[in-house]
Amino acid sequence: MADNQSTQTRPEFTWLFLATPKHRPECSPIVLRTDADSEDTARAALPGWNLIFAAKIRTESPYSFTWSDYERATLWSIIGSEINIPPEVRHG
């Protein structure tokens, strides 16, 4: 079952880095993402990678998703403060 955690037990930020493996620096960079309270902690969680800071996102930020319906000239948005994702989805 999905587990809801407060920011008291969950890291405060999600950190994004552009990364290449240390043993293959000629590779194209990929985006790595980790949750941590500080950039140093986030970097320590990703050993073996050359990291370039890309973004710091507050984990307590509300969920927001927006899309356009061009045929109806409408802009749709979903905004929520908490998302509950089921741990398993089955299709019949």
SULPE-V906809 format. One line per field, one symbol per residue. ss: DSSP state (H for helix, E for strand, - for the rest). A space follows every 50 residues. Layout:
ss->???
This chain:
ss->------------EEEEEEEEEHHH-----EEEEEEE--HHHHHH----EE EEEEEEEE----EEEEEEE----EEEEEEE------------
